[in-house]
Amino acid sequence: MKINPDFADFPIPLGAEWIETKTMTLGEIVNDDRVSIGLNFVEDDADYKFVRYSWFNFFEDYLLPSVRDKIRYQEVVQSIDYSGNEVKVSSSGGLFSADRVIISVPLKVLQEGGIFFQPALPANKSEAIQNATIWEGFKAFFEFSIPFYGDGFSVPVSPKESGQKIYYDAALGQDSNHHILGLFAVGEPARMLSQLSSEELKINVLAELDEVYNGQASAFYLKHTSQNWQSEPHIRGGYLSDHEDWRLVKELGKSINNKVYFAGGEYTDGEDWVSVHTAAQSARRAVEEMLS
Ligand SMILES: Cc1cc2nc3c(=O)[nH]c(=O)nc-3n(C[C@H](O)[C@H](O)[C@H](O)COP(=O)(O)OP(=O)(O)OC[C@H]3O[C@@H](n4cnc5c(N)ncnc54)[C@H](O)[C@@H]3O)c2cc1C
């Protein structure tokens, strides 16, 4: 949910950008309906976008103040021992114990063994983790001196299960003089793009846009920035494929022995997954289950 606050005169969302649900859901996330009414939104097809604001700002303003002093920053959880009555969590900051824990690290971190479990996770859970298809994630933003690109376009990806690649007007509804074209990619296109240097990315993207827009991209290019989510050591990828089997997703969201719970974009009830709001809803479900 990182942003680049300096690239333009509105926050550039390097990860989550769209509100993929009703704007009322924002109020439900923070238990305050006034929040949904007080923020400005712009409609974008079936979704919404924040105006001069972002998901990052939303959590910072409406959720963080109530929990800020309870968060331990810059600490990496290394192992979770749930063999006894208490759950013991070992992190780079020390050893902690609790009656129950909620795990909310990206699925890729679990898939690559980033946390050691004692005892090992049950077979159903570890099979679901290992068999899950996690798409790579990549975004880039290109500024041009004129908006020759209109709404942008989708680049066909085949087969469709292998990912998505979309160019879109990132300044839509932002009341800005900056003309910024966003590039969103997950899966195979993201894997390819994240291997390029910044200069190679520029050449690759401008060539693709020049084909569609008759050479205007190279003519009006000003600057660009990008975000490769694979290279973030505690994120390591994009997100669970949209085409994943819902039964596998449901398994990812299940708790273990009334002690270890899972919450986040990839640990849902199998109805929907990977959006920010589904991550928040899964956290509420985990807490309700924990307290029941
Ligand atoms: C390119 C891209 C575009 C996206 N666009 C959208 C969008 O437009 N709209 C939308 O709704 N969603 C979007 N998403 C998805 C959205 O970003 C995720 O669903 C959401 O961030 C998931 O939240 P989370 O809390 O589950 O995980 P994360 O936000 O990934 O947070 C996990 C946290 O765990 C921490 N962590 C990792 N390992 C450890 C460890 N060992 N110990 C302690 N902490 C650890 C990480 O540092 C991180 O802070 C996008 C994702 C990508 C990659």
The ligand as a Tripos MOL2 file, in Angstrom:
@<TRIPOS>MOLECULE
LIG
   53    58     1     0     0
SMALL
NO_CHARGES

@<TRIPOS>ATOM
      1 C1          0.4470   -4.2290   -8.0180 C.3       1 LIG1
      2 C2         -0.6910   -4.3480   -7.0550 C.ar      1 LIG1
      3 C3         -1.8260   -3.5970   -7.2490 C.ar      1 LIG1
      4 C4         -2.9060   -3.7330   -6.3870 C.ar      1 LIG1
      5 N1         -4.0120   -2.9590   -6.5800 N.ar      1 LIG1
      6 C5         -5.0560   -3.0620   -5.7370 C.ar      1 LIG1
      7 C6         -6.1790   -2.1860   -5.8720 C.ar      1 LIG1
      8 O1         -6.2110   -1.3410   -6.7590 O.2       1 LIG1
      9 N2         -7.1920   -2.2900   -4.9750 N.ar      1 LIG1
     10 C7         -7.1660   -3.2190   -3.9640 C.ar      1 LIG1
     11 O2         -8.1280   -3.2720   -3.1770 O.2       1 LIG1
     12 N3         -6.0960   -4.0560   -3.7900 N.ar      1 LIG1
     13 C8         -5.0550   -3.9820   -4.6460 C.ar      1 LIG1
     14 N4         -3.9570   -4.7780   -4.4710 N.ar      1 LIG1
     15 C9         -3.9870   -5.7860   -3.4160 C.3       1 LIG1
     16 C10        -3.7150   -5.1860   -2.0450 C.3       1 LIG1
     17 O3         -2.5130   -4.4560   -2.0690 O.3       1 LIG1
     18 C11        -3.6150   -6.3250   -1.0300 C.3       1 LIG1
     19 O4         -4.8000   -7.0850   -1.0540 O.3       1 LIG1
     20 C12        -3.4710   -5.8180    0.3880 C.3       1 LIG1
     21 O5         -2.3380   -5.0040    0.5210 O.3       1 LIG1
     22 C13        -3.3550   -7.0190    1.3220 C.3       1 LIG1
     23 O6         -3.1830   -6.5420    2.6140 O.3       1 LIG1
     24 P1         -2.5070   -7.4810    3.6910 P.3       1 LIG1
     25 O7         -2.5860   -6.7450    4.9830 O.co2     1 LIG1
     26 O8         -3.1110   -8.8450    3.6120 O.co2     1 LIG1
     27 O9         -1.0090   -7.6840    3.2390 O.3       1 LIG1
     28 P2          0.1640   -6.6500    3.0190 P.3       1 LIG1
     29 O10        -0.3800   -5.2880    2.7190 O.co2     1 LIG1
     30 O11         1.0590   -7.2940    2.0060 O.co2     1 LIG1
     31 O12         0.8890   -6.5660    4.4340 O.3       1 LIG1
     32 C14         1.6070   -7.6490    4.9610 C.3       1 LIG1
     33 C15         2.5720   -7.1140    6.0230 C.3       1 LIG1
     34 O13         3.2720   -8.2240    6.6150 O.3       1 LIG1
     35 C16         4.5960   -7.7780    6.8740 C.3       1 LIG1
     36 N5          5.4590   -8.9680    7.0430 N.ar      1 LIG1
     37 C17         5.8770   -9.8360    6.1110 C.ar      1 LIG1
     38 N6          6.6200  -10.8100    6.6570 N.ar      1 LIG1
     39 C18         6.6910  -10.5440    7.9840 C.ar      1 LIG1
     40 C19         7.3140  -11.1940    9.0950 C.ar      1 LIG1
     41 N7          7.9980  -12.3280    8.9500 N.pl3     1 LIG1
     42 N8          7.1860  -10.6240   10.3300 N.ar      1 LIG1
     43 C20         6.4680   -9.4810   10.4980 C.ar      1 LIG1
     44 N9          5.8210   -8.8360    9.4860 N.ar      1 LIG1
     45 C21         5.9460   -9.3650    8.2410 C.ar      1 LIG1
     46 C22         4.9470   -6.9420    5.6630 C.3       1 LIG1
     47 O14         6.0430   -6.0860    5.9340 O.3       1 LIG1
     48 C23         3.6350   -6.1750    5.4590 C.3       1 LIG1
     49 O15         3.6340   -4.9880    6.2130 O.3       1 LIG1
     50 C24        -2.8470   -4.6500   -5.3040 C.ar      1 LIG1
     51 C25        -1.6800   -5.3880   -5.0980 C.ar      1 LIG1
     52 C26        -0.6050   -5.2470   -5.9630 C.ar      1 LIG1
     53 C27         0.6330   -6.0490   -5.7160 C.3       1 LIG1
@<TRIPOS>BOND
     1     1     2 1
     2     2     3 ar
     3     2    52 ar
     4     3     4 ar
     5     4     5 ar
     6     4    50 ar
     7     5     6 ar
     8     6     7 ar
     9     6    13 1
    10     7     8 2
    11     7     9 ar
    12     9    10 ar
    13    10    11 2
    14    10    12 ar
    15    12    13 ar
    16    13    14 ar
    17    14    15 1
    18    14    50 ar
    19    15    16 1
    20    16    17 1
    21    16    18 1
    22    18    19 1
    23    18    20 1
    24    20    21 1
    25    20    22 1
    26    22    23 1
    27    23    24 1
    28    24    25 2
    29    24    26 1
    30    24    27 1
    31    27    28 1
    32    28    29 2
    33    28    30 1
    34    28    31 1
    35    31    32 1
    36    32    33 1
    37    33    34 1
    38    33    48 1
    39    34    35 1
    40    35    36 1
    41    35    46 1
    42    36    37 ar
    43    36    45 ar
    44    37    38 ar
    45    38    39 ar
    46    39    40 ar
    47    39    45 ar
    48    40    41 1
    49    40    42 ar
    50    42    43 ar
    51    43    44 ar
    52    44    45 ar
    53    46    47 1
    54    46    48 1
    55    48    49 1
    56    50    51 ar
    57    51    52 ar
    58    52    53 1
@<TRIPOS>SUBSTRUCTURE
     1 LIG1         1 GROUP 0 **** ****
